[in-house]
C-alpha cells in the first residue's frame, strides 16, 4: 500500500513540475525575437506608422553600445546616446517581452530634443542582454541599480539621473525606488506599470480564462523552481511606500493589459512627491502616441522641476 501511495505522490509531483515548466516557458522564459518581430506593431495597427517613424528617427541618432554586469553575473547591454555637456542622464527600460524599438522610441525622441544623455537598456533575457528568464521586475530592479552605478563610474557624478520605464520597465523602476540609489537619482517616470508581480500575473491568468488562484500557484512554482525568483519578494507598491525620490506615474484609462487602477494603487502608496497623468482613451503603452503634446509637456515639466 505504501508503495502505491508513494507512486501516486511521485506521479503528481512529476505532473506538477511538468505543468510548472510549461508555465515557466509561457510566462518567464527568454524568447529570442527576430528584428522583424521586435518591430511587430500588429497590436497597434492604427499607430504602426507613428511607431515606425519614431524608430526610424532613433536609428538616425548616433549611439554606442555599452555594457555592465548584473549583480548575479549577467552581461547587460544598452544604447548610449550622448547629449549636451552636463545634461541629465535618462535611463530607459522597456516592457515585458518587448524592446527599446517598441517601448522607448517616444521617450528617446523627447529626451534627445531636450539635449539629454540617454541610456536605453535591453532588460535581462531580452535582445543583447543575457539571462534565461525575465522576472517581472524582481531582479530587474537590481539591474536598474547596476545601471546607475555603471553610469556614475563611466561618466561621473556631476549630473542628475532619471529612471524612466514603460510597462514592466515602469514596474522595474518603481520597484527600484527603495533601493540604496545615490542622491543623483532625481526622479522616476513610470508609464503604465503594475503594482506587483503577483497581481499582474493573476490578472493575465484571468485574461486567459484560467482560475486565478490555482493558476497563480502554478506560476509561483514555475518562477521559484525554473526562474529562480520569488514573485512575492518585491512590489512597486511596497517600494514606493518607502521612497523619497519624486515619481511621475502615467497611465491610459483604456489600458487592456495592465489595468489602469494598478497605477492608482502605486500613486496612493507613494510616500514621496508624486504626480499622475491620466491619458484618456489610451490603451497599453501608447499614451505617448495618443496625446503626444500633453505627454511631452508633462514629462518635460517633471524633468525640469526636479533638476
C-alpha positions in Angstrom: 0.0 0.0 0.0 2.8 2.4 0.9 4.4 1.9 -2.5 1.2 2.6 -4.2 0.8 5.9 -2.3 4.4 6.9 -3.0 3.9 6.1 -6.6 0.8 8.4 -6.7 2.7 11.1 -4.9 5.6 10.8 -7.3 3.3 10.9 -10.3 1.6 14.0 -9.1 4.9 15.7 -8.3 6.2 15.0 -11.8 2.9 16.2 -13.3 3.0 19.4 -11.3 6.6 20.1 -12.3 5.8 19.4 -15.9 2.9 21.8 -15.8 5.1 24.3 -14.0 7.7 24.1 -16.7 5.0 24.9 -19.2 4.0 27.9 -17.1 7.7 28.9 -17.0 8.1 28.7 -20.7 4.8 30.6 -21.2 5.5 33.4 -18.7 9.2 33.8 -17.9 11.5 32.0 -20.4 13.6 34.1 -22.7 12.1 34.5 -26.2 14.7 35.4 -28.9 12.9 37.6 -31.4 14.0 38.4 -34.9 14.4 42.1 -35.8 11.1 41.9 -37.6 9.4 40.5 -34.5 10.9 43.3 -32.4 9.1 45.8 -34.6 5.8 43.9 -34.9 3.2 46.6 -34.2 0.2 44.3 -35.1 -1.4 45.0 -31.8 -1.4 48.7 -32.6 -2.1 48.9 -36.3 -3.6 52.4 -36.1 -0.2 53.6 -34.6 2.1 51.4 -36.7 3.3 54.3 -38.9 3.8 56.6 -36.0 5.9 54.0 -34.0 7.9 53.1 -37.2 8.6 56.8 -37.7 9.9 57.2 -34.1 12.0 54.1 -34.6 13.4 55.4 -37.8 14.2 58.7 -36.0 16.1 56.8 -33.3 18.2 55.0 -35.9 19.3 58.3 -37.3 20.8 59.3 -34.0 24.4 58.4 -33.2 24.8 55.9 -30.3 27.2 53.4 -28.9 26.6 50.1 -27.3 27.7 49.9 -23.6 27.5 47.0 -21.2 27.7 46.2 -17.5 27.4 43.2 -15.2 24.3 42.5 -13.2 24.5 41.6 -9.5 24.2 38.0 -10.4 26.8 38.0 -13.2 24.8 38.6 -16.4 26.1 40.8 -19.2 23.6 43.6 -19.7 23.7 45.8 -22.8 22.2 49.2 -23.7 22.4 52.0 -26.3 24.0 55.3 -25.1 23.0 58.5 -26.9 25.3 61.4 -25.9 23.6 64.7 -25.1 24.8 68.1 -24.3 27.7 68.5 -21.9 26.4 68.5 -18.3 22.9 67.5 -19.3 20.9 65.0 -17.2 21.0 61.2 -18.0 17.7 59.4 -18.5 17.9 55.6 -18.2 15.1 53.9 -20.2 13.6 50.5 -19.5 11.3 48.7 -21.9 8.5 46.2 -21.1 7.7 42.5 -21.0 9.0 40.6 -24.0 9.3 43.9 -25.8 12.2 46.1 -26.8 13.6 49.6 -26.9 12.4 49.7 -30.5 8.8 49.4 -29.4 8.5 51.0 -26.0 11.2 53.6 -25.7 11.3 55.4 -29.1 9.0 58.2 -27.9 11.0 58.8 -24.8 14.2 58.8 -26.8 12.9 61.4 -29.2 11.7 63.6 -26.3 14.9 63.3 -24.3 17.1 63.9 -27.5 15.1 67.1 -28.3 15.8 68.3 -24.7 19.5 67.6 -25.2 19.7 65.0 -22.5 22.0 62.0 -22.4 20.1 58.7 -22.9 20.8 55.2 -21.9 18.2 52.8 -23.4 18.8 49.3 -22.0 17.9 45.8 -23.1 16.4 44.2 -20.0 17.7 40.9 -18.8 16.6 38.0 -21.0 15.9 40.4 -23.9 17.8 41.2 -27.1 21.6 41.6 -26.4 21.4 41.2 -22.6 22.0 37.8 -21.1 19.6 35.8 -18.9 17.3 32.8 -19.3 14.3 34.3 -17.6 12.6 37.6 -17.0 11.3 38.2 -13.5 8.6 40.9 -13.8 10.9 43.4 -12.1 12.0 41.3 -9.1 15.6 41.0 -10.4 15.3 43.8 -13.0 15.0 46.4 -10.2 18.6 45.5 -9.1 19.7 45.7 -12.7 18.4 49.3 -12.7 20.6 49.9 -9.7 23.6 48.3 -11.5 23.0 50.7 -14.5 23.0 53.7 -12.2 26.3 52.5 -10.7 27.7 51.9 -14.1 26.7 55.4 -15.3 28.4 57.1 -12.4 31.6 55.1 -12.9 31.6 55.7 -16.6 30.5 59.3 -16.9 30.9 60.8 -13.4 28.5 62.1 -10.8 28.1 65.7 -11.9 24.6 65.4 -13.4 21.1 64.3 -12.4 19.8 60.8 -13.3 16.2 59.9 -14.1 14.8 56.4 -14.3 12.1 56.0 -16.9 10.2 52.8 -17.7 7.3 51.6 -19.7 5.0 48.6 -18.6 7.3 46.0 -17.0 10.0 48.7 -17.3 7.8 51.0 -15.3 7.3 48.4 -12.6 11.1 47.9 -12.6 11.9 51.5 -11.9 9.2 51.8 -9.2 10.5 48.6 -7.5 14.0 50.1 -7.6 12.7 53.2 -5.7 13.5 51.9 -2.2 16.9 50.5 -3.1 20.0 52.5 -1.9 20.2 54.7 -5.0 22.6 57.7 -5.0 21.3 61.2 -4.4 21.9 61.9 -8.1 18.8 60.0 -9.0 16.4 62.9 -9.1 13.2 61.3 -10.3 11.3 58.2 -11.6 8.8 58.1 -14.5 6.6 55.1 -14.6 4.4 54.7 -17.7 1.6 52.1 -17.4 3.3 50.0 -14.7 1.8 47.4 -12.4 1.7 47.4 -8.6 3.1 43.9 -8.1 4.2 40.8 -10.0 1.7 38.8 -8.1 -1.2 41.0 -9.2 -0.3 41.3 -12.8 0.3 37.5 -13.1 -3.1 36.9 -11.6 -4.6 39.4 -14.0 -3.1 37.8 -17.0 -4.3 34.4 -15.8 -7.8 35.9 -15.8 -7.3 37.2 -19.3 -6.6 33.7 -20.5 -9.7 32.3 -18.7 -7.7 30.3 -16.1 -8.8 30.2 -12.5 -6.6 32.8 -10.9 -5.8 31.0 -7.6 -4.6 27.7 -8.9 -3.0 29.3 -12.0 -1.1 31.7 -9.8 0.1 28.8 -7.6 1.4 27.1 -10.7 3.1 30.3 -11.9 4.7 30.8 -8.5 6.1 27.3 -8.6 7.4 27.9 -12.1 9.1 31.1 -11.0 10.8 29.6 -8.0 11.8 26.2 -9.5 12.7 27.3 -13.0 13.0 31.1 -13.0 15.0 31.2 -9.7 13.0 34.1 -8.2 10.0 34.6 -5.9 7.2 36.8 -7.4 6.2 37.7 -3.8 9.6 39.2 -2.9 9.2 42.6 -4.4 6.4 45.0 -5.4 6.2 48.6 -6.7 3.5 49.4 -4.2 5.8 48.5 -1.2 8.9 50.1 -2.7 7.1 53.4 -3.3 5.8 53.5 0.3 9.5 53.8 1.4 11.0 56.1 -1.2 12.0 59.8 -1.2 12.5 60.0 -4.9 9.9 62.1 -6.8 7.7 60.0 -9.0 5.6 60.7 -12.1 3.0 58.0 -13.0 1.4 57.8 -16.4 -1.4 55.5 -17.5 -4.0 55.3 -20.2 -7.5 54.8 -18.9 -8.3 52.2 -21.6 -5.3 50.0 -20.9 -6.1 46.5 -22.0 -3.2 44.7 -20.4 -2.1 46.5 -17.2 -5.3 47.7 -15.6 -5.4 51.5 -15.0 -6.2 51.1 -11.3 -2.8 49.5 -10.7 -1.1 52.9 -11.2 -3.6 54.4 -8.9 -2.6 51.9 -6.2 1.0 52.9 -6.7 0.2 56.6 -6.6 -1.7 56.2 -3.3 1.1 54.2 -1.8 3.9 56.5 -2.8 5.4 58.4 0.1 7.4 60.9 -2.0 6.4 63.9 -4.1 4.2 62.5 -6.8 2.2 63.3 -9.9 -0.3 61.3 -12.0 -1.1 61.8 -15.7 -4.1 60.0 -17.0 -4.3 59.8 -20.8 -8.0 59.4 -21.8 -8.6 56.7 -24.4 -5.1 55.3 -24.4 -4.6 51.5 -24.4 -1.5 49.8 -23.1 1.9 51.5 -23.7 0.6 54.0 -26.3 -0.1 57.1 -24.1 2.7 59.0 -25.8 1.1 58.4 -29.2 -2.5 59.1 -28.1 -1.7 62.6 -26.7 1.9 63.5 -27.6 1.6 67.2 -26.7 0.3 66.6 -23.2 2.6 63.7 -22.6 5.7 65.6 -23.6 4.7 68.7 -21.7 4.1 66.7 -18.5 7.3 64.7 -18.7 9.4 67.8 -19.6 7.9 69.8 -16.7 8.7 66.9 -14.4 12.3 66.8 -15.6 12.8 70.5 -15.2 11.1 70.7 -11.8 13.5 68.1 -10.4 16.8 69.1 -11.9 
